Amino acid sequence: MSIFKLKRVLTFWDVFFIAIGQIIGAGVIALTGIAIGMTGPSIFIAYFFAAFLVLIVSLLIIIAGTTLPVTGAYYTWVSRLRSGWLGSVVLSLILLACTSLSLYGSSFGLYLNPLFPVLSVNGWGIVVIVLLFLTNLFGIKIASKLQVVLVILLISALAIYAGFAMPQIQVELLTPMFPKGIVGFITAVFLLKFATGGAHMIVGLSGEMHNPKRTIPTVMISATLIVAVIYSFVALASVGVMPWTEMINQPLTLAGKQFLPAWAMTYFLIAGAGLAICTTLNSQYIQLPRTFIVASWDKLLPPWVGRLNRYGAPYYILFVMLVIGVVPLLTGLDVSDIARAATIAASLPAFIVYWAIIRIPKDYPDQYGQAVFKPNQFWMWVLFLVAELSTAIGVVFLARDLPVPVIGALIAWIVISIGYYPLRKRYLARQDIDLDELTSNPAIFEH
């Protein structure tokens, strides 16, 4: 296998289910109740607006994905279109974002432990993190097929939740539709953007997709809209069978007790809430390593970091992700604040990525001319400003009430991220290796 190339094994449906699994996470279980407190019965409409907001913000990613599809897209776009140093910062922030794996594990345990108390909350979290790690060691094709099965079960659970509620919907409970006015509705839309976003992550798998220029826009748009429809029915069920004021800041399970029989509630907890977390966790295992593989090709990381086993799995990177996910659970650390900082870290690279993408029309005019969407420079800047503003609002949401030590740790990591590249560059220079040349090599876009 030559450098800058991975096997193209992912079909359209593999990528589609990876995207669905990335989008549908614990957010719909937890955020729906919070958003109901902001906008009341109009929550099911807010999900549609949130999905359209996600697509508007994602247009730059779609444009870049159809123009320059590439493995480890976020890092690769920034390093080639801006600088290796900025690409290194993006890489470091993505590494910090891996700490959210412990939150996914802990959240999974919260749903499984009451049903199967043989293991503690953290014990179940460790089990699911380890099992998905082992699955991904057999390569992306096996992991993607597992994702298909998990997503189908997950959607069936959400369908059961909404299906049992629909015959019991009381129209009078849906009025007033906008009790908190337009401001409350817009606030809910921006919050729910977190629950409906995530499809953009598939761009990092471009190097392993069949026909990425067609697959990326089709999957990103269709997966986001389909999830919005599912979420809308789930939200309608949550405010249509009991007064919306009783659902404020409450999980979906509270409403579910009103209309789900015991077997359906158990299935919803396992296949709905539990697998929503599993699909997102599996998607992280599938997608995040690709960024570090490219960085190892560039020697920004030691080449052995990106080494693949006989199944094509980056086993060193997967093992590091396993450790990052399991250690906080083994030591009993409070993962909630860590995960919020990690989520902020996952959002910050977008600021740099959007700035890099707007260079594509100038630096790669021939490829840009063949893109599905190719707005002129004025509209590229408009999309850039909208995307940056939306990301900034999201970061503010996440940073509210974040403890000072966590903010301090995040700032310290950013400082380390800024300093890593010049140190690595100096180290490689002693071996007559030019890191700037490697991280700017455009040959990666030719595969």
Buried (B, 14 or more C-beta within 10 A) or exposed (E): EEBBBBEBBBBBEBBBBBBBBBBBBBBBBBBBBBBBBBBBBBBBBBBBBBBBBBBEBBBBBBBBBBBBBBBBBBBBBBBBBBBBBBBBBBBBBBBBBBBBBBBBBBBBBBBBBEEEEEBEBBBBBBBBBBBBBEBBBBBBBBBBBBBBEBBEBBBBBBBBBBBBBEEEBEEEEBEEEBBBEEEBBBBBBBBBBBBBBBBBBBBBBBBBBEEBBBBBBBBBBBBBBBBBEBBBBBBBBBBBBBEBEEBBEBBBBBBBEBBBEEEBBEBBBBBBBBBBBBBBBBBBBBBBBBBBBBBBBBBBBEEEBBBBEEBBBBBBBBEBBBBBBBEBBEEEBEBEBBBBBBBBBBBBBBBBBBBBBBBBBEEBEEBBEEBBBBBEEEEBEEBBEBBBEBBEBBBEBBBEEBEEEBBEBBEEBBEEBBEBBEEBBEEBEEEEEEBBEBBBBEEBBEB
